[in-house]
Amino acid sequence: MNLTGASLLILALAVGFAFGWLLNRARVTSADVVCNQFRFRDFTVIKVMLTAIVVGGIGVLFLVHSGYSHYYIKPANLLGVGIGAALFGLGMVLYGYCPGTGLAALATGSLHALIGAVGMIFGAIAYALSFDWVNEHVLNVWSLGKVRLPDLTGIPDAVFFVLLAIGAVAAFYYIERKDRARS
């Protein structure tokens, strides 16, 4: 199948709409659900994330191993990732959404999601304007270069993914068991 510009745009819009609809169906477009994840009261967000990782992993493995795609490996800049993760988590707690759930909530008409979306735009602009400084002073600290975990560990992609899927199933089982015990 050879998709062209217009077809790819339509496909991207359809997949984006479906993804947003699924986020809404999973209730992660509710700031209460996201905030309760950080309070350890509602584990819907982690369940959705684990499901997305496993489904996405199946898709990536299929596309790469069938020759339809290839890995685009970005440098593993550990300090940058650590700082970014801390800012992302702080933003999620303050905003009540991650960027994807925030935009999906915006599509449902949420006013506070709109305010956060404007904040995301300003944050992206601030990062773009400061990128040269960040690249020089942050991204080269603890940089491992263009590597993937399967490459670092020597574990084949398929085995690495199976281990990830087993971990996700174990996490689901543990979360469900704790939820039942709490109820």
C-alpha positions as CSV (number, residue, x, y, z in Angstrom):
1,M,0.0,0.0,0.0
2,N,1.5,3.3,-1.1
3,L,-0.2,6.3,0.6
4,T,0.3,9.9,-0.6
5,G,0.0,13.3,1.1
6,A,-3.7,13.7,1.1
7,S,-4.3,10.0,2.0
8,L,-1.8,10.2,4.9
9,L,-3.4,13.4,6.2
10,I,-6.9,11.8,6.2
11,L,-5.4,8.7,7.9
12,A,-3.7,10.8,10.5
13,L,-6.9,12.7,11.2
14,A,-8.9,9.5,11.5
15,V,-6.3,7.8,13.8
16,G,-6.1,11.0,15.9
17,F,-9.8,11.2,16.2
18,A,-10.1,7.6,17.2
19,F,-7.3,8.0,19.7
20,G,-9.0,11.0,21.3
21,W,-12.3,9.2,21.4
22,L,-10.7,6.2,23.1
23,L,-9.0,8.5,25.6
24,N,-12.4,10.0,26.4
25,R,-14.1,6.6,26.6
26,A,-11.3,5.5,29.1
27,R,-12.2,8.6,31.2
28,V,-8.6,10.0,31.1
29,T,-10.0,13.3,29.7
30,S,-11.2,13.9,33.3
31,A,-8.7,15.9,35.4
32,D,-10.1,14.1,38.4
33,V,-9.0,10.7,37.0
34,V,-5.5,12.0,36.1
35,C,-5.1,13.7,39.5
36,N,-6.3,10.6,41.4
37,Q,-3.6,8.6,39.6
38,F,-1.1,10.7,41.5
39,R,-3.0,10.2,44.7
40,F,-2.9,6.4,44.1
41,R,-6.7,6.3,44.1
42,D,-7.5,5.6,40.5
43,F,-5.2,3.6,38.2
44,T,-7.0,4.2,35.0
45,V,-4.2,6.3,33.6
46,I,-1.5,3.7,34.1
47,K,-3.8,1.0,32.6
48,V,-4.4,3.1,29.5
49,M,-0.6,3.8,29.2
50,L,0.3,0.2,29.6
51,T,-2.3,-0.8,27.0
52,A,-1.0,1.9,24.6
53,I,2.6,0.7,25.1
54,V,1.8,-2.9,24.3
55,V,-0.5,-2.1,21.3
56,G,2.1,0.4,20.0
57,G,4.9,-2.1,20.5
58,I,3.0,-4.8,18.5
59,G,2.5,-2.2,15.7
60,V,6.2,-1.1,15.7
61,L,7.5,-4.6,15.8
62,F,5.2,-5.5,12.8
63,L,6.1,-2.5,10.8
64,V,9.9,-2.8,11.4
65,H,10.2,-6.5,10.9
66,S,8.0,-6.6,7.8
67,G,10.1,-3.8,6.2
68,Y,7.4,-1.2,6.1
69,S,9.3,1.1,8.5
70,H,12.6,1.4,10.3
71,Y,13.7,2.6,13.7
72,Y,14.5,6.3,14.0
73,I,16.7,6.4,17.0
74,K,17.2,9.7,18.9
75,P,20.1,10.2,21.2
76,A,19.6,9.0,24.8
77,N,20.4,12.2,26.7
78,L,19.8,11.1,30.2
79,L,20.0,14.5,32.0
80,G,17.6,16.0,29.4
81,V,15.2,13.1,29.8
82,G,15.3,13.3,33.6
83,I,14.6,17.1,33.6
84,G,11.9,16.6,30.9
85,A,10.3,13.8,32.9
86,A,10.3,15.9,36.1
87,L,8.7,18.9,34.2
88,F,6.2,16.6,32.5
89,G,5.1,15.1,35.8
90,L,4.9,18.5,37.5
91,G,2.9,19.8,34.6
92,M,0.6,16.8,34.7
93,V,-0.1,17.4,38.4
94,L,-0.7,21.1,38.0
95,Y,-2.7,20.9,34.8
96,G,-4.5,17.6,35.5
97,Y,-3.7,16.2,32.1
98,C,-0.9,15.0,30.0
99,P,-0.7,16.7,26.6
100,G,-2.7,14.1,24.8
101,T,-5.4,13.8,27.4
102,G,-5.5,17.6,27.6
103,L,-6.1,18.0,23.9
104,A,-8.7,15.3,24.0
105,A,-10.4,17.1,27.0
106,L,-10.2,20.3,24.9
107,A,-12.2,18.6,22.2
108,T,-14.9,17.8,24.8
109,G,-15.2,21.6,25.6
110,S,-13.2,21.8,28.8
111,L,-12.2,25.4,29.5
112,H,-9.3,24.6,31.8
113,A,-8.0,22.2,29.1
114,L,-7.9,25.2,26.8
115,I,-5.9,27.2,29.3
116,G,-3.4,24.3,29.6
117,A,-3.2,24.0,25.8
118,V,-2.2,27.7,25.5
119,G,0.4,26.9,28.2
120,M,1.7,24.0,26.1
121,I,2.1,26.4,23.1
122,F,4.0,28.9,25.2
123,G,6.2,26.1,26.7
124,A,7.0,24.8,23.2
125,I,8.0,28.3,22.1
126,A,10.1,28.8,25.2
127,Y,11.9,25.5,24.5
128,A,12.5,26.4,20.9
129,L,13.9,29.7,21.8
130,S,16.2,28.2,24.4
131,F,17.2,25.1,22.5
132,D,20.7,26.2,21.6
133,W,21.5,26.8,25.3
134,V,19.8,23.5,26.3
135,N,21.6,21.6,23.6
136,E,25.0,22.9,24.7
137,H,24.5,22.7,28.5
138,V,22.0,19.9,29.1
139,L,21.6,17.5,26.2
140,N,25.3,16.6,26.1
141,V,25.5,15.7,29.8
142,W,25.0,11.9,30.3
143,S,24.5,11.3,26.6
144,L,24.6,7.7,25.5
145,G,24.3,8.5,21.9
146,K,21.7,6.8,19.5
147,V,21.0,3.6,21.4
148,R,18.0,1.5,22.3
149,L,17.5,-0.7,25.4
150,P,17.6,-3.9,23.3
151,D,20.9,-2.8,21.9
152,L,22.3,-2.0,25.4
153,T,21.1,-5.2,26.9
154,G,21.8,-7.5,24.0
155,I,18.2,-8.8,24.2
156,P,16.5,-9.3,20.8
157,D,13.6,-6.9,20.1
158,A,10.9,-9.6,20.2
159,V,12.1,-11.0,23.5
160,F,12.4,-7.5,24.9
161,F,8.8,-6.8,23.9
162,V,7.5,-10.1,25.3
163,L,9.2,-9.2,28.6
164,L,7.6,-5.7,28.5
165,A,4.2,-7.3,27.8
166,I,4.6,-9.8,30.6
167,G,5.4,-6.8,32.9
168,A,2.3,-4.9,31.7
169,V,0.1,-8.0,32.4
170,A,1.6,-8.4,35.8
171,A,1.0,-4.7,36.6
172,F,-2.6,-5.1,35.4
173,Y,-3.1,-8.1,37.6
174,Y,-1.5,-6.4,40.7
175,I,-3.6,-3.2,40.2
176,E,-6.9,-5.2,39.7
177,R,-6.1,-7.3,42.8
178,K,-5.5,-4.2,44.9
179,D,-8.6,-2.5,43.6
180,R,-10.7,-5.6,44.5
181,A,-9.2,-5.7,48.0
182,R,-9.9,-2.0,48.5
183,S,-13.5,-2.5,47.4
